[in-house]
Amino acid sequence: MSVSQSMTDVAYQCLSKRKKEIDFAKLWAEVSKQMSIPEEKLRKKKSQFYSELMLDSRFASLEGNKWDLRNRRKFDEVHIDTSEIAMDDEDLDETLDKSGLDLPTGDDAFDN
């Protein structure tokens, strides 16, 4: 392993060698072992690793906190349909409790 490899690069190599998805805890154990992460840094690095996996488009987060390479998955398995959770501004305004807030009004108000 090269010293310059990132945790996600090591994870990519681990998953490339496997035929199927892996539980996050097992993936983290493999990555931390291969990178020889010191015991006192494991907790901090674990959360950093999880965040980096979420942001790296090479990986797919699956049900049950399992991970796989995105290129091995069908579109429907990794695509999140946001049409049902998207709210327009009118819906948002109705759900917000604005009482107690000092919001600008009149000419000072910002309207889009």
C-alpha positions in Angstrom: 0.0 0.0 0.0 1.2 3.4 -0.9 1.4 6.0 1.9 -0.4 8.5 -0.2 -3.6 6.4 -0.6 -6.7 7.8 1.0 -9.1 5.7 3.1 -11.6 5.6 0.2 -8.9 4.4 -2.2 -8.1 1.5 0.2 -11.9 0.8 0.6 -12.2 0.8 -3.2 -9.4 -1.8 -3.5 -11.1 -3.9 -0.7 -14.4 -3.9 -2.4 -12.9 -4.6 -5.8 -11.5 -7.8 -4.5 -14.9 -8.9 -3.1 -17.8 -10.2 -5.2 -20.5 -8.6 -3.2 -21.4 -5.8 -0.7 -19.9 -5.6 2.8 -21.1 -4.4 6.1 -19.6 -1.0 7.1 -18.0 -2.3 10.3 -16.2 -5.0 8.3 -15.1 -2.5 5.6 -13.8 -0.1 8.3 -11.9 -2.9 10.0 -10.2 -3.9 6.8 -9.3 -0.2 5.9 -8.1 0.7 9.4 -6.0 -2.5 9.5 -4.4 -1.9 6.1 -3.7 1.7 6.9 -2.4 0.9 10.3 -4.5 3.6 11.9 -3.4 4.1 15.6 -5.9 3.1 18.3 -6.3 6.6 19.6 -7.4 7.9 16.2 -9.8 5.1 15.2 -13.0 6.8 16.4 -12.2 10.1 14.7 -11.0 8.5 11.5 -14.1 6.2 11.4 -16.5 9.1 11.2 -14.3 10.8 8.7 -14.2 7.6 6.6 -18.0 7.3 6.7 -18.4 10.9 5.5 -15.9 10.3 2.7 -17.7 7.2 1.6 -21.0 9.1 1.4 -19.4 11.8 -0.8 -17.4 9.5 -3.1 -19.4 8.6 -6.1 -17.6 5.3 -6.6 -19.5 3.8 -3.6 -23.2 2.9 -3.1 -24.8 2.9 0.4 -27.2 0.0 0.7 -29.9 -1.1 3.2 -28.6 -2.4 6.5 -25.5 -0.2 6.5 -23.9 -2.2 3.7 -21.6 -0.8 1.0 -20.7 -1.8 -2.5 -19.2 -0.3 -5.6 -21.7 1.8 -7.5 -20.7 0.3 -10.9 -21.8 -3.1 -9.7 -25.3 -1.9 -8.9 -28.4 -1.3 -11.0 -29.6 2.3 -11.2 -32.8 1.5 -9.2 -30.7 0.1 -6.3 -28.7 3.3 -5.8 -31.1 6.1 -7.0 -33.1 7.9 -4.5 -36.4 9.3 -5.8 -36.7 12.8 -4.3 -39.9 13.7 -5.9 -42.0 12.5 -2.9 -39.8 14.4 -0.4 -39.3 17.6 -2.2 -41.4 20.5 -0.9 -42.1 23.8 -2.6 -41.7 27.1 -0.7 -45.4 27.4 0.0 -45.5 24.0 1.8 -42.4 25.0 3.7 -43.8 28.3 4.8 -46.9 26.5 6.2 -44.9 24.1 8.2 -42.5 26.6 9.8 -43.4 28.2 13.1 -42.3 31.8 12.8 -43.6 32.9 16.1 -40.9 34.6 18.2 -38.7 35.4 15.2 -37.8 38.9 14.4 -38.3 38.7 10.7 -38.2 41.7 8.4 -41.5 43.0 7.0 -42.7 45.5 4.5 -40.0 47.0 2.3 -37.3 45.3 4.3 -38.7 41.8 3.6 -37.0 39.6 1.0 -39.4 38.1 -1.5 -38.4 35.7 -4.2 
